Amino acid sequence: MIDHDVKKWLVSIAGPNNVLDSENDLRLYEYDGSVDKHRPEVVVFPKSTEQVVKIVNLARERKIPFVGRGAGTGLSGGVIPRAGGIMISFARMNRILEIDLENERIVVEPGVVNLDVTLAVQGDKYFYAPDPSSQRACTIGGNVAENAGGPHTLAYGVTTNHVLGLEAVLPDGSVIHCGGKEQDTPGYDLVGLLTGSEGTMVLVTKVTLRLMRQPELVKTTLAIFNSADDAGNTVAEITARAITPVAVEMLDGVMLRMVEEATHAGYPLDAAAVLLIELEGLKEGVEEQVQQVREACLACGAREFRVAKDAQERDLLWKGRKNAFGAVGRLSPYYYVQDGVVPRTRIAETLRKISEVGDKYGLIISNIFHAGDGNMHPIILFDARKPGELERAQKAGEEILSFCISVGGSITGEHGVGMEKMELMTELFSPDTLDMIGRFKNLFDPTCLLNPGKVLPTGRGCMEIHQKPLTAANML
């Protein structure tokens, strides 16, 4: 329990308008995009690295758990404060500190919104490549924590491929600097280690990112199928022909209809699936690849192949894809998003398995995902107001992820493990590997005050130091 003196200290550090502790305010910070909940005891909004250091030192001295938070768009419970304590929100550390176009670099604070990075440089024909579907809201700090991906990471890579340097506060209050503007720096790759560490090792306070030049030509295409299997097999066929689009997104029939009714993006309501495929580069090469992709799609049973005729039509197709999660609310009051990865050659059978799981648990499961790299996002529709439906949705999600592991895949491609998938880590890693992961956590955070109860399975992490595992009463 945080006492009044601690709250007074937080006010003295960040200012009275940067500390929240009323019940109504705290309710807004008890969840992210997952299905779990737990409330912090106080939320503080630092505006500088120096203030973060003071908050961390206070938490360490009083032995209070603390967790960092960006925009709260995460989908695995990564920012849920399982042990209560202090939530450090980086929403007000949102400045772009430096734009260095000559060296294709930009330095930002963690609260900068992903899309704002591209908007800051697009007038000079540059962009920031990682583009999660929540890019209009999600922040760079959260992207770094989760090693976020997005539709265009098939060709460009995920966040870790574009983070060059970090400033971060350790749980003991010290400040470290890793990497920088240089292409490579000597020593261990701490930037690579900390990107994707899910906020369990450090609090990131500054990020140096790689910028890229806009391509000469972009072509967005839509392949329409009467069979989800044919769409899944087409992804492998495109790869087999040595074609690497910048994006290959798949939407099944259930998702298509929800998206089209909400956005009127031009998706066919009667299709079983579509592939949204984007190619970019030099004009001559892109035109040739569009023809090759057309041939691959038709060879695998596509009933129609469209090419967006202009930027407006292209933007509309992507609007449908990027706003898909919001469209789900038209059909279901709640949904549970999963994030499994399978080899591209196993996409079709994985879709069949997902359908079987939906039938088994009596739930509708729609699919929208990064098909190019096998990153599946089954969306399980349920109603938490009906007894047992949340539990059935969670069991369905676990069964889908276990299948992904069984065919040579993983339990996450970009959403992270968080608290949602931690028990499945035993299916993916050996006890020795899990012990090594735990030793890394303990090296950075020996007192286990920073974001406890995440990533490692119960009994292998350090949640028990602060609080017993969550019960159903803490959840949705």
NORPE-V692010 format. One record per residue. N is the residue number from 1. RES is the residue in one small letter. PSI is psi in whole degrees, 0 to 359 (NA if undefined). Layout:
BEGIN
n=N res=RES psi=PSI
n=N res=RES psi=PSI
END
This chain:
BEGIN
n=1 res=m psi=129
n=2 res=i psi=126
n=3 res=d psi=175
n=4 res=h psi=325
n=5 res=d psi=320
n=6 res=v psi=317
n=7 res=k psi=323
n=8 res=k psi=319
n=9 res=w psi=319
n=10 res=l psi=320
n=11 res=v psi=321
n=12 res=s psi=332
n=13 res=i psi=310
n=14 res=a psi=343
n=15 res=g psi=152
n=16 res=p psi=333
n=17 res=n psi=3
n=18 res=n psi=20
n=19 res=v psi=128
n=20 res=l psi=134
n=21 res=d psi=4
n=22 res=s psi=154
n=23 res=e psi=317
n=24 res=n psi=321
n=25 res=d psi=316
n=26 res=l psi=332
n=27 res=r psi=329
n=28 res=l psi=348
n=29 res=y psi=18
n=30 res=e psi=1
n=31 res=y psi=165
n=32 res=d psi=215
n=33 res=g psi=6
n=34 res=s psi=192
n=35 res=v psi=3
n=36 res=d psi=163
n=37 res=k psi=149
n=38 res=h psi=138
n=39 res=r psi=136
n=40 res=p psi=165
n=41 res=e psi=337
n=42 res=v psi=146
n=43 res=v psi=132
n=44 res=v psi=143
n=45 res=f psi=90
n=46 res=p psi=158
n=47 res=k psi=3
n=48 res=s psi=163
n=49 res=t psi=321
n=50 res=e psi=321
n=51 res=q psi=323
n=52 res=v psi=315
n=53 res=v psi=315
n=54 res=k psi=321
n=55 res=i psi=316
n=56 res=v psi=318
n=57 res=n psi=320
n=58 res=l psi=315
n=59 res=a psi=318
n=60 res=r psi=315
n=61 res=e psi=323
n=62 res=r psi=1
n=63 res=k psi=47
n=64 res=i psi=127
n=65 res=p psi=149
n=66 res=f psi=156
n=67 res=v psi=142
n=68 res=g psi=153
n=69 res=r psi=139
n=70 res=g psi=246
n=71 res=a psi=352
n=72 res=g psi=22
n=73 res=t psi=0
n=74 res=g psi=157
n=75 res=l psi=20
n=76 res=s psi=14
n=77 res=g psi=19
n=78 res=g psi=329
n=79 res=v psi=7
n=80 res=i psi=125
n=81 res=p psi=83
n=82 res=r psi=329
n=83 res=a psi=15
n=84 res=g psi=227
n=85 res=g psi=211
n=86 res=i psi=129
n=87 res=m psi=125
n=88 res=i psi=105
n=89 res=s psi=131
n=90 res=f psi=17
n=91 res=a psi=333
n=92 res=r psi=2
n=93 res=m psi=76
n=94 res=n psi=36
n=95 res=r psi=142
n=96 res=i psi=116
n=97 res=l psi=327
n=98 res=e psi=138
n=99 res=i psi=119
n=100 res=d psi=84
n=101 res=l psi=329
n=102 res=e psi=324
n=103 res=n psi=6
n=104 res=e psi=51
n=105 res=r psi=154
n=106 res=i psi=141
n=107 res=v psi=127
n=108 res=v psi=159
n=109 res=e psi=163
n=110 res=p psi=339
n=111 res=g psi=4
n=112 res=v psi=132
n=113 res=v psi=140
n=114 res=n psi=308
n=115 res=l psi=331
n=116 res=d psi=337
n=117 res=v psi=311
n=118 res=t psi=319
n=119 res=l psi=330
n=120 res=a psi=339
n=121 res=v psi=356
n=122 res=q psi=335
n=123 res=g psi=337
n=124 res=d psi=14
n=125 res=k psi=40
n=126 res=y psi=166
n=127 res=f psi=165
n=128 res=y psi=123
n=129 res=a psi=311
n=130 res=p psi=127
n=131 res=d psi=73
n=132 res=p psi=157
n=133 res=s psi=336
n=134 res=s psi=24
n=135 res=q psi=342
n=136 res=r psi=347
n=137 res=a psi=321
n=138 res=c psi=154
n=139 res=t psi=160
n=140 res=i psi=322
n=141 res=g psi=315
n=142 res=g psi=322
n=143 res=n psi=319
n=144 res=v psi=316
n=145 res=a psi=318
n=146 res=e psi=357
n=147 res=n psi=56
n=148 res=a psi=155
n=149 res=g psi=236
n=150 res=g psi=170
n=151 res=p psi=323
n=152 res=h psi=9
n=153 res=t psi=355
n=154 res=l psi=315
n=155 res=a psi=327
n=156 res=y psi=345
n=157 res=g psi=171
n=158 res=v psi=188
n=159 res=t psi=318
n=160 res=t psi=335
n=161 res=n psi=354
n=162 res=h psi=1
n=163 res=v psi=120
n=164 res=l psi=333
n=165 res=g psi=152
n=166 res=l psi=142
n=167 res=e psi=134
n=168 res=a psi=151
n=169 res=v psi=126
n=170 res=l psi=162
n=171 res=p psi=346
n=172 res=d psi=5
n=173 res=g psi=355
n=174 res=s psi=156
n=175 res=v psi=130
n=176 res=i psi=155
n=177 res=h psi=123
n=178 res=c psi=142
n=179 res=g psi=205
n=180 res=g psi=203
n=181 res=k psi=341
n=182 res=e psi=156
n=183 res=q psi=324
n=184 res=d psi=148
n=185 res=t psi=153
n=186 res=p psi=163
n=187 res=g psi=187
n=188 res=y psi=151
n=189 res=d psi=77
n=190 res=l psi=329
n=191 res=v psi=316
n=192 res=g psi=323
n=193 res=l psi=316
n=194 res=l psi=333
n=195 res=t psi=115
n=196 res=g psi=5
n=197 res=s psi=6
n=198 res=e psi=34
n=199 res=g psi=24
n=200 res=t psi=355
n=201 res=m psi=321
n=202 res=v psi=168
n=203 res=l psi=114
n=204 res=v psi=132
n=205 res=t psi=351
n=206 res=k psi=142
n=207 res=v psi=132
n=208 res=t psi=123
n=209 res=l psi=156
n=210 res=r psi=133
n=211 res=l psi=156
n=212 res=m psi=152
n=213 res=r psi=143
n=214 res=q psi=143
n=215 res=p psi=162
n=216 res=e psi=321
n=217 res=l psi=140
n=218 res=v psi=133
n=219 res=k psi=127
n=220 res=t psi=130
n=221 res=t psi=157
n=222 res=l psi=119
n=223 res=a psi=130
n=224 res=i psi=134
n=225 res=f psi=149
n=226 res=n psi=357
n=227 res=s psi=129
n=228 res=a psi=327
n=229 res=d psi=316
n=230 res=d psi=321
n=231 res=a psi=317
n=232 res=g psi=318
n=233 res=n psi=332
n=234 res=t psi=325
n=235 res=v psi=314
n=236 res=a psi=324
n=237 res=e psi=319
n=238 res=i psi=316
n=239 res=t psi=319
n=240 res=a psi=335
n=241 res=r psi=12
n=242 res=a psi=35
n=243 res=i psi=131
n=244 res=t psi=91
n=245 res=p psi=164
n=246 res=v psi=340
n=247 res=a psi=139
n=248 res=v psi=104
n=249 res=e psi=140
n=250 res=m psi=136
n=251 res=l psi=130
n=252 res=d psi=178
n=253 res=g psi=319
n=254 res=v psi=313
n=255 res=m psi=320
n=256 res=l psi=313
n=257 res=r psi=321
n=258 res=m psi=316
n=259 res=v psi=315
n=260 res=e psi=320
n=261 res=e psi=332
n=262 res=a psi=324
n=263 res=t psi=343
n=264 res=h psi=51
n=265 res=a psi=349
n=266 res=g psi=15
n=267 res=y psi=142
n=268 res=p psi=131
n=269 res=l psi=340
n=270 res=d psi=3
n=271 res=a psi=156
n=272 res=a psi=334
n=273 res=a psi=158
n=274 res=v psi=155
n=275 res=l psi=125
n=276 res=l psi=111
n=277 res=i psi=129
n=278 res=e psi=138
n=279 res=l psi=145
n=280 res=e psi=160
n=281 res=g psi=211
n=282 res=l psi=146
n=283 res=k psi=311
n=284 res=e psi=317
n=285 res=g psi=320
n=286 res=v psi=316
n=287 res=e psi=320
n=288 res=e psi=320
n=289 res=q psi=325
n=290 res=v psi=317
n=291 res=q psi=320
n=292 res=q psi=319
n=293 res=v psi=320
n=294 res=r psi=311
n=295 res=e psi=319
n=296 res=a psi=317
n=297 res=c psi=314
n=298 res=l psi=325
n=299 res=a psi=333
n=300 res=c psi=8
n=301 res=g psi=12
n=302 res=a psi=135
n=303 res=r psi=340
n=304 res=e psi=148
n=305 res=f psi=118
n=306 res=r psi=149
n=307 res=v psi=125
n=308 res=a psi=129
n=309 res=k psi=340
n=310 res=d psi=178
n=311 res=a psi=326
n=312 res=q psi=316
n=313 res=e psi=322
n=314 res=r psi=313
n=315 res=d psi=325
n=316 res=l psi=318
n=317 res=l psi=317
n=318 res=w psi=331
n=319 res=k psi=318
n=320 res=g psi=317
n=321 res=r psi=314
n=322 res=k psi=337
n=323 res=n psi=17
n=324 res=a psi=318
n=325 res=f psi=322
n=326 res=g psi=328
n=327 res=a psi=335
n=328 res=v psi=329
n=329 res=g psi=342
n=330 res=r psi=338
n=331 res=l psi=329
n=332 res=s psi=139
n=333 res=p psi=339
n=334 res=y psi=151
n=335 res=y psi=157
n=336 res=y psi=113
n=337 res=v psi=130
n=338 res=q psi=173
n=339 res=d psi=56
n=340 res=g psi=160
n=341 res=v psi=137
n=342 res=v psi=158
n=343 res=p psi=147
n=344 res=r psi=328
n=345 res=t psi=350
n=346 res=r psi=9
n=347 res=i psi=313
n=348 res=a psi=314
n=349 res=e psi=331
n=350 res=t psi=321
n=351 res=l psi=322
n=352 res=r psi=318
n=353 res=k psi=318
n=354 res=i psi=319
n=355 res=s psi=318
n=356 res=e psi=319
n=357 res=v psi=319
n=358 res=g psi=316
n=359 res=d psi=320
n=360 res=k psi=318
n=361 res=y psi=4
n=362 res=g psi=38
n=363 res=l psi=147
n=364 res=i psi=129
n=365 res=i psi=119
n=366 res=s psi=162
n=367 res=n psi=131
n=368 res=i psi=124
n=369 res=f psi=168
n=370 res=h psi=84
n=371 res=a psi=332
n=372 res=g psi=327
n=373 res=d psi=19
n=374 res=g psi=22
n=375 res=n psi=99
n=376 res=m psi=141
n=377 res=h psi=68
n=378 res=p psi=134
n=379 res=i psi=113
n=380 res=i psi=117
n=381 res=l psi=134
n=382 res=f psi=173
n=383 res=d psi=107
n=384 res=a psi=344
n=385 res=r psi=344
n=386 res=k psi=126
n=387 res=p psi=129
n=388 res=g psi=347
n=389 res=e psi=321
n=390 res=l psi=315
n=391 res=e psi=321
n=392 res=r psi=320
n=393 res=a psi=319
n=394 res=q psi=320
n=395 res=k psi=321
n=396 res=a psi=317
n=397 res=g psi=317
n=398 res=e psi=320
n=399 res=e psi=321
n=400 res=i psi=315
n=401 res=l psi=323
n=402 res=s psi=322
n=403 res=f psi=319
n=404 res=c psi=317
n=405 res=i psi=318
n=406 res=s psi=336
n=407 res=v psi=17
n=408 res=g psi=20
n=409 res=g psi=208
n=410 res=s psi=170
n=411 res=i psi=357
n=412 res=t psi=141
n=413 res=g psi=338
n=414 res=e psi=343
n=415 res=h psi=343
n=416 res=g psi=172
n=417 res=v psi=313
n=418 res=g psi=224
n=419 res=m psi=350
n=420 res=e psi=322
n=421 res=k psi=10
n=422 res=m psi=326
n=423 res=e psi=337
n=424 res=l psi=350
n=425 res=m psi=334
n=426 res=t psi=337
n=427 res=e psi=340
n=428 res=l psi=328
n=429 res=f psi=151
n=430 res=s psi=162
n=431 res=p psi=322
n=432 res=d psi=320
n=433 res=t psi=318
n=434 res=l psi=323
n=435 res=d psi=320
n=436 res=m psi=320
n=437 res=i psi=317
n=438 res=g psi=324
n=439 res=r psi=325
n=440 res=f psi=315
n=441 res=k psi=313
n=442 res=n psi=330
n=443 res=l psi=316
n=444 res=f psi=328
n=445 res=d psi=68
n=446 res=p psi=334
n=447 res=t psi=357
n=448 res=c psi=48
n=449 res=l psi=338
n=450 res=l psi=111
n=451 res=n psi=56
n=452 res=p psi=158
n=453 res=g psi=28
n=454 res=k psi=155
n=455 res=v psi=305
n=456 res=l psi=146
n=457 res=p psi=159
n=458 res=t psi=133
n=459 res=g psi=341
n=460 res=r psi=346
n=461 res=g psi=205
n=462 res=c psi=21
n=463 res=m psi=324
n=464 res=e psi=340
n=465 res=i psi=325
n=466 res=h psi=328
n=467 res=q psi=150
n=468 res=k psi=157
n=469 res=p psi=156
n=470 res=l psi=146
n=471 res=t psi=173
n=472 res=a psi=332
n=473 res=a psi=335
n=474 res=n psi=349
n=475 res=m psi=179
n=476 res=l psi=NA
END
